[in-house]
Amino acid sequence: MPERDAPTPTRTVSVVGIGDDGWAGLSEAARALVGAADVLVGGARHLAMVEGAAAERVRWPSPFSVDFVAALAGARQVCVLASGDPMFYGVGAALVRELGAERVVVLPAPSSASLACARLGWSVQAVPVVSAVGRPLAGLAAELFAGARVLLLSADGSTPGRAAALLGECGFGTSAVTVLEHLGGPAESTWRGTADALAAAPERRFADLNVVAIECADGPGLSRAPGLADDAYAHDGQLTKREIRAVTLAVLGPRPGELLWDVGAGSGSIGIEWMRTHPSCRAVGFETREDRAERARANAVALGVPALRIVVGRAPEALRERVGRAPDAVFIGGGLTVPGVVEECWAALRPGGRLVANAVVAETEAEVLRHRAAYGGELTRLQVTRSAPVGRFTGWRPAMPVTQWVAVKPLSDANEE
């Protein structure tokens, strides 16, 4: 008889959230899951909180990975210990992606954000949360504006001081800062002051388990709406100007979680403003010149979206790597006259996705007309006229007109690929 494939493991993996109060804070249901486990997986701190369990103890590997949990669960009952709510910036979501929701049971404890808001009297749903755990601290800058309340999940005890320095650099040095240490545990404590005061004491270090609460004073915060002032960017002239940029982002139409390709990234303004519309939006810029790529990366950090990825290379060759999943939208701001660029972008674009190209000179406009004949779409002529001094008076000075092509890839293409 032919040999049968081994059956797919059906054991569930339990994920138990544990607070700073340790074993004493666990519910009876959570204690039962821990007690029934053959293997306990977690960080050294979490494993030390569980006393008397006979289960084998396995620490997370470095670099961090959840792959091995599936193999363990094939033969034994696994319980994963995690901080607070495992589905809030925690390991729970990673395990669900790896194993499937049907094989993961999660028992959360209160998250650090919930505990912080409870201490401060803040409404949880109204407060944005920024994580510095495994992520650049620069992401905090996108959340800063006068009157804003923000929670920052610290990577370690140095994070509050670094965050305070960033607040000062962004013009929010007088903002109120509260550092909450060991939330929910017997060693819980609170520090209050201003960002400037904290930044002035670089030797001050907090417990590694801390959350930073920020109440922004008046400051120069930037809108998330497209069309930031041109002087918000460092550039060498390779910049889609403010008014055209705002219209371009409007027709690109970013939705939460979507991915943009910005071909001919220049200063990075299109990708940056795409990502600023929602924290889950992502963008990849393609740029031929390393100096411009570095400038785009620096602009992204300064404007609070350090996750902008810039690929240095010449299109269409650089596009053929496809850089992960299919883009939901593509903007072509450079390279329209290079053979194969539009074709490669169209092939990569997901069905239903949007392609937008801006042409300024006659040669690029001719390419737009040619590709519009092949792929369809709409053409719009945009022109901005700004006031300028004329002697003692004021006149109008027109900028060069921009021809904008917008095309949507038919959903029927999904059946043809």
C-alpha positions in Angstrom: 0.0 0.0 0.0 1.2 3.6 -0.7 2.6 5.3 2.3 0.3 7.9 3.8 1.4 11.5 4.5 1.8 12.2 8.2 -1.4 13.9 9.6 -1.3 17.6 10.2 -0.8 18.3 13.9 -4.1 19.5 15.5 -2.9 20.5 19.0 -3.7 24.1 20.0 -1.1 26.4 21.3 -2.2 28.5 24.3 -0.9 32.0 24.8 -1.2 33.4 28.3 -0.8 37.1 29.0 1.0 37.7 32.2 1.4 41.1 34.0 4.1 42.5 36.1 2.3 41.0 39.1 3.2 37.6 37.8 1.6 34.3 38.9 -0.6 36.1 41.5 -2.3 38.1 38.8 -3.3 35.2 36.6 -6.9 33.9 36.5 -7.8 30.4 37.3 -8.3 29.7 33.6 -4.8 31.0 32.8 -3.3 29.0 35.6 -5.0 25.9 34.3 -3.5 26.4 30.8 0.0 26.8 32.3 -0.4 23.8 34.5 -1.6 21.6 31.6 1.4 22.4 29.4 4.2 20.0 28.5 6.3 22.9 27.3 6.4 26.6 28.5 7.8 29.1 26.0 8.7 32.7 26.9 11.3 35.2 27.9 13.5 34.6 30.9 11.5 37.1 32.9 8.1 35.4 32.1 9.4 31.9 32.8 10.8 32.9 36.1 7.3 34.1 37.2 5.9 30.6 37.0 6.9 28.5 40.0 6.4 24.8 40.5 5.4 23.9 37.0 6.9 20.6 35.8 6.8 21.6 32.1 10.0 21.9 30.0 11.0 25.6 29.7 12.1 27.0 26.4 13.3 30.6 26.0 12.8 32.6 22.8 15.7 32.4 20.4 17.8 35.3 19.3 17.1 36.5 16.7 13.4 36.2 17.6 11.3 33.6 15.7 8.1 31.7 16.3 8.8 29.0 13.7 9.8 26.3 16.2 6.6 26.5 18.2 4.7 24.6 15.4 7.2 21.7 15.7 6.9 21.6 19.4 3.1 21.6 19.2 3.0 18.6 16.9 3.7 16.2 19.8 3.3 18.2 23.0 1.0 20.8 24.6 2.6 24.2 24.4 1.8 27.3 26.4 3.4 30.6 25.5 3.8 33.3 28.1 3.7 36.9 26.9 3.5 40.4 28.4 0.0 41.8 29.0 -2.2 41.4 26.0 -0.4 39.1 23.5 -2.4 40.5 20.6 -1.3 44.1 21.3 2.1 44.5 19.8 2.8 41.0 21.1 3.6 37.5 20.1 0.0 36.4 19.8 -0.5 37.8 16.3 2.8 36.3 15.0 1.6 32.8 16.3 -1.8 33.2 14.6 0.0 34.1 11.3 2.2 31.0 11.7 -0.3 28.5 12.9 -3.7 29.8 12.0 -6.4 31.2 14.3 -8.0 27.8 14.9 -4.8 26.5 16.5 -4.2 29.4 18.9 -6.0 30.1 22.1 -5.2 33.5 23.7 -6.0 34.6 27.3 -4.9 38.2 27.6 -4.0 40.2 30.6 -4.6 44.0 30.6 -2.2 45.7 28.1 0.3 48.3 29.2 -1.7 50.9 27.2 -4.9 50.0 29.1 -3.1 50.2 32.4 -1.4 53.5 31.5 -4.7 55.1 30.4 -6.4 53.8 33.6 -3.7 55.5 35.7 -3.9 58.8 33.7 -7.7 58.9 33.2 -7.3 58.9 29.4 -9.7 57.3 27.0 -8.0 54.3 25.5 -9.6 54.5 22.1 -8.7 58.2 21.7 -5.0 57.8 22.3 -2.5 56.7 19.6 0.1 54.2 20.7 3.6 54.2 19.2 6.0 51.3 19.9 9.7 51.7 20.1 10.2 47.9 20.6 12.1 46.8 17.5 11.0 49.9 15.7 12.6 53.3 15.1 11.8 55.9 17.7 11.4 58.4 14.8 7.9 57.1 14.2 6.8 59.2 17.3 7.3 62.4 15.3 4.2 61.7 13.1 1.9 61.8 16.1 3.0 65.2 17.5 0.8 68.2 17.3 -0.6 70.7 19.8 -2.8 69.1 22.4 -2.1 65.5 21.3 -1.9 62.7 23.8 0.4 59.9 22.9 1.5 56.7 24.5 5.0 55.3 23.7 5.9 51.7 24.5 9.5 51.8 25.5 12.2 49.4 24.3 14.2 49.8 27.5 15.1 52.2 30.2 16.8 54.7 27.9 13.7 55.2 25.7 12.1 58.0 27.8 15.3 60.1 27.6 15.6 59.6 23.9 12.0 60.4 23.3 12.3 63.6 25.3 15.3 64.6 23.1 13.2 63.9 20.0 10.3 66.0 21.4 12.7 68.9 21.9 14.0 68.6 18.3 10.5 68.6 17.0 9.6 71.8 18.9 7.7 70.1 21.8 10.2 70.5 24.6 7.7 72.0 27.0 5.3 69.0 26.7 4.3 67.1 29.8 5.9 63.7 30.1 4.9 60.9 32.4 7.0 57.7 32.7 5.1 54.8 34.2 7.3 51.9 35.4 6.4 48.3 36.2 2.7 49.0 35.6 0.4 46.6 37.5 3.3 45.2 39.6 4.4 45.7 43.2 7.2 48.0 42.1 5.0 50.4 40.1 6.2 54.0 40.1 5.6 57.2 38.2 7.9 60.1 37.1 6.4 63.4 35.9 8.1 66.4 34.3 8.6 68.1 31.0 10.5 66.8 27.9 13.1 69.5 28.3 13.7 68.5 31.9 14.1 64.9 31.1 16.4 65.5 28.1 18.6 67.7 30.4 19.2 64.7 32.6 20.8 62.1 30.2 22.0 60.1 33.2 18.5 59.3 34.3 17.6 55.8 33.4 14.2 54.1 34.1 13.2 50.5 34.5 13.2 48.6 31.2 9.5 48.0 31.7 8.0 51.4 31.2 5.5 53.3 29.2 5.9 57.0 28.3 2.8 59.2 28.2 3.1 62.5 26.3 0.7 65.5 26.5 1.9 67.8 23.7 2.2 71.5 24.4 1.9 74.1 21.6 4.3 73.2 18.8 4.8 73.0 15.0 3.1 69.7 14.4 2.4 68.8 10.8 -1.0 67.8 9.3 -1.4 64.2 8.1 -3.3 65.6 5.0 -1.3 65.5 1.7 0.3 68.7 0.6 3.0 69.6 3.2 4.9 72.8 2.5 7.8 72.3 0.2 10.2 73.5 2.8 9.3 70.5 5.0 11.7 68.6 2.7 15.4 68.7 2.1 15.7 68.5 -1.7 17.8 69.5 -4.7 14.9 70.6 -6.8 13.7 67.0 -7.5 10.4 67.5 -5.6 6.8 67.3 -6.6 5.5 70.7 -5.6 3.0 71.1 -2.8 -0.2 71.6 -4.8 0.6 69.0 -7.4 1.6 66.6 -4.7 -1.8 67.1 -2.9 -3.7 66.3 -6.1 -1.4 63.3 -6.8 -2.0 61.8 -3.4 -5.7 62.3 -3.8 -5.9 60.3 -7.0 -3.5 57.6 -5.7 -6.1 57.2 -2.9 -4.2 55.6 0.0 -6.2 53.2 2.1 -5.0 51.7 5.4 -2.6 48.8 4.9 -1.9 49.5 1.2 1.5 49.5 -0.5 2.8 52.2 -2.9 5.6 52.1 -5.4 7.1 55.5 -6.0 9.2 55.3 -9.1 11.7 58.1 -9.4 11.4 58.9 -5.6 13.6 62.0 -5.6 13.2 63.6 -2.2 10.7 60.9 -1.2 7.7 63.3 -0.8 5.1 61.1 -2.4 6.0 58.0 -0.5 6.3 59.9 2.8 2.9 61.6 2.5 1.3 58.3 1.5 2.6 56.7 4.7 1.6 59.7 6.8 -2.1 59.2 5.9 -2.3 56.1 8.1 0.2 54.2 10.3 -0.4 50.9 8.4 0.4 52.4 4.9 3.7 51.3 3.4 5.8 52.6 0.5 8.8 51.6 -1.5 10.7 54.3 -3.4 12.9 53.5 -6.4 15.7 56.0 -7.1 18.8 55.8 -9.3 21.0 58.2 -7.4 22.4 57.3 -4.0 22.6 60.9 -2.8 18.9 61.4 -3.4 18.1 58.1 -1.8 19.9 59.1 1.3 18.1 62.5 1.3 14.7 60.7 0.9 15.5 58.4 3.9 16.5 61.4 6.0 13.2 63.2 5.1 11.2 60.1 6.0 12.9 60.0 9.5 12.3 63.7 10.1 8.7 63.4 9.1 7.9 60.4 11.3 7.8 57.6 8.7 11.2 55.9 9.1 9.9 52.6 7.6 9.9 54.2 4.1 12.1 51.8 2.0 14.3 53.2 -0.8 15.7 50.9 -3.4 18.7 52.3 -5.3 18.7 51.1 -8.9 17.7 52.0 -12.4 14.2 51.2 -13.6 13.0 48.9 -15.1 15.7 46.5 -13.9 15.2 47.5 -10.2 11.4 47.0 -10.5 11.8 43.4 -11.7 12.8 42.3 -8.2 9.1 43.1 -7.4 10.1 44.0 -3.8 7.6 41.8 -1.9 3.9 41.8 -2.5 2.2 43.5 -5.4 1.7 47.2 -5.0 -1.8 48.7 -4.6 -0.8 51.9 -6.3 2.2 53.0 -8.4 3.3 56.6 -8.9 5.7 57.3 -11.8 7.4 60.6 -11.2 10.5 59.8 -13.2 11.6 57.4 -15.9 8.6 57.7 -18.2 10.8 57.9 -21.2 12.8 54.8 -20.2 11.6 51.7 -22.2 9.8 49.1 -20.2 9.2 51.2 -17.0 5.4 51.7 -17.5 5.0 48.1 -18.7 6.8 46.7 -15.7 4.8 48.8 -13.3 1.6 47.8 -14.9 2.5 44.1 -14.7 3.4 44.4 -11.0 0.3 46.4 -10.0 -2.4 44.3 -8.4 -5.8 44.1 -10.3 -7.9 47.0 -9.2 -4.8 49.0 -8.3 -4.1 52.6 -9.4 -1.3 53.9 -11.6 -0.6 57.6 -11.7 2.1 59.4 -13.8 3.0 63.1 -14.0 4.5 64.5 -17.1 6.0 68.0 -17.4 8.0 68.1 -20.6 6.8 67.3 -24.1 8.7 64.0 -24.3 7.2 62.6 -21.1 3.7 63.9 -22.2 4.1 62.0 -25.4 4.8 58.8 -23.5 1.8 59.4 -21.3 -0.4 59.7 -24.4 1.0 56.5 -25.8 0.5 54.5 -22.7 -3.0 55.9 -22.1 -3.9 54.5 -25.6 -2.7 51.1 -24.5 -4.1 50.9 -20.9 -6.9 53.5 -20.8 -7.4 55.9 -18.0 -8.0 59.7 -17.6 -5.8 62.7 -18.5 -5.8 65.9 -16.5 -3.9 69.1 -17.1 -2.8 70.8 -13.9 -1.3 74.2 -13.5 -0.5 76.4 -10.5 -0.1 80.1 -10.6 1.5 81.9 -7.7 1.6 85.6 -6.8 4.9 87.4 -7.3 6.2 91.0 -7.0 6.1 93.1 -10.2 7.9 96.2 -9.2 5.7 97.9 -6.5 2.8 95.7 -7.4 1.8 92.0 -7.4 1.3 89.8 -10.4 0.8 86.1 -11.2 3.6 83.8 -12.2 2.5 80.4 -13.7 4.4 77.2 -12.9 5.0 74.7 -15.7 1.8 72.7 -16.4 1.6 69.1 -15.4 -0.2 66.4 -17.4 -1.5 63.7 -15.1 -2.5 60.3 -16.2 -4.6 58.1 -13.9 -5.4 54.5 -14.8 -7.0 51.6 -12.8 -5.9 48.1 -13.7 -9.0 46.0 -14.5 -10.0 43.3 -12.1 -10.3 41.0 -15.0 -6.5 40.9 -15.2 -6.5 38.7 -12.1 -8.0 35.9 -14.2 -5.4 36.3 -17.0 -2.3 36.1 -14.8 
